[in-house]
Amino acid sequence: MIPVLPLIVIVVLLGCSAIFSGSEVAYFSLSHLLRERIAASRLLRHRLVTHLLSDPERFLATLVMANAIVNTAIAIIAAFLALDVALALHAEPAVVIPVEVIVVTFVILLASEITPKVFAARNAEHVALAVAPFLFAVAVLLYPFAGSMAAVTGALGRRVRERSMKPLNDEEIKLAADVAVEHGTLHAHERKMIHGVVDFPDVKVREIMTSRVDMAAVRLGTPPMEIVEFIRSSGHSRLPVYDETTDSIVGILYAKDMLKYLPNKRRLERLDIAKILREPVFIPETKMVRALLREFQKNKVHIAIVVDEFGGTAGLVTLEDVLEEIVGEAEDGSEKMVIRVSDGEFIVDGRTPLDDCARETGIRLPPGGEYDTVAGLVLTQFGHLPHRGEEIRINDARVMVESVRRRRIQKVRLKVVPQEEEGSA
């Protein structure tokens, strides 16, 4: 005859195991707002829940330890019960014990793990409050053991985190980005941005600046009307102003500072440009870009004059140059790619596709297999990287380089050659 008491004990222990398993899900799935609401209550069960969660690591250790003890007891009692059954039925223990292990494992998984956890996940608050007195008693009983277990697991966890959180070096980050692009989880422009951020600390100002040869600047004493026209045609919102040569920069002219003078032509003509200049910021060409960004933030400016080792002007650098170094060349949706200066004369962005240029200007430029933009055509026609002011004849147009930055042709001026000029030429 099968003893009844061991069966009753197993059922009770299964119930305890179900409480411990379900409580692990219920307590640690309570939202932050729900925990605050429970903590604000003076009811006993609410106060017990708050106390148990006050030390989550110790509480979790208590649940795990209690569940392990109960499940071990179930397995031992079930094994003895299986031996009794084997003796009663005159069966081989070697056959009965494996069957007992399979049955007990299935029962524990179903009755004490899966079912209570699913139920607790759907009724977290009710379960947490219902079992709080029982869990508090168990926590008091296992207090010294749970504390030791929490300390050990906490130390091991910190060791594992320290090893797993070892930072990747720069090359590993770039390699990870390359692999991600190959697997389709990153786009090419995202990889370019990651590479830019990684390489950012090693870049010097001289590598991203606009050289003095290609720098757009105006001379102090230039008539204001000419300056307005230059700003309109070049598209620059900030211009260095020099005295005799570009080695003597005296200030930075902001286009917005001239706006209030535009409605009154006479007032504009009498304007003394020197009175509205901003103080220039000078930096050495060897300065690191990261330090430059901090200087921009400190001085609340977007442009700086770069000087060489002899104190002469090497070029200029803008906040846009810094951002482009990180994320690639900025695509300004509001920036016009083709600006009409006069009849038959245009300022064209180097990135403009040849088809778009022809449609906007009416000027037909020769296509090529190795390029599809205006900058690509001009670079091919020159055969070298031209400087600002260099000029070349292409079909029925005279092309003059307006600006070059970081070894890229930024803007060109296209002008239709009149027929009589073409004939005389």
Secondary structure, DSSP 8 states (H G I E B T S, - for coil): ---HHHHHHHHHHHHHHHHHHHHHHHHHT--HHHHHHHHH--SHHHHHHHHHHTSHHHHHHHHHHHHHHHHHHHHHHHHHHHHHHHHHTT--HHHHHHHHHHHHHHHIIIIIIIHHHHHHHHSHHHHHHHHHHHHHHHHHHTHHHHHHHHHHHHHHHHHHHHHHT----HHHHHHHHHHHHHTTSS-HHHHHHHHHHHHGGG-BHHHHSEEGGG---EETT--HHHHHHHHHHH--SEEEEESSSTTSEEEEEEGGGGGGGTT-HHHHHT--GGGG-B---EEETTSBHHHHHHHHHHHT-SEEEEE-TTS-EEEEEEHHHHHHHHH-S---TTS-SEEEEETTEEEEETT-BHHHHHHHH-------SS--BHHHHHHHHHSS---TT-EEEETTEEEEEEEEETTEEEEEEEEE--HHHHHH-
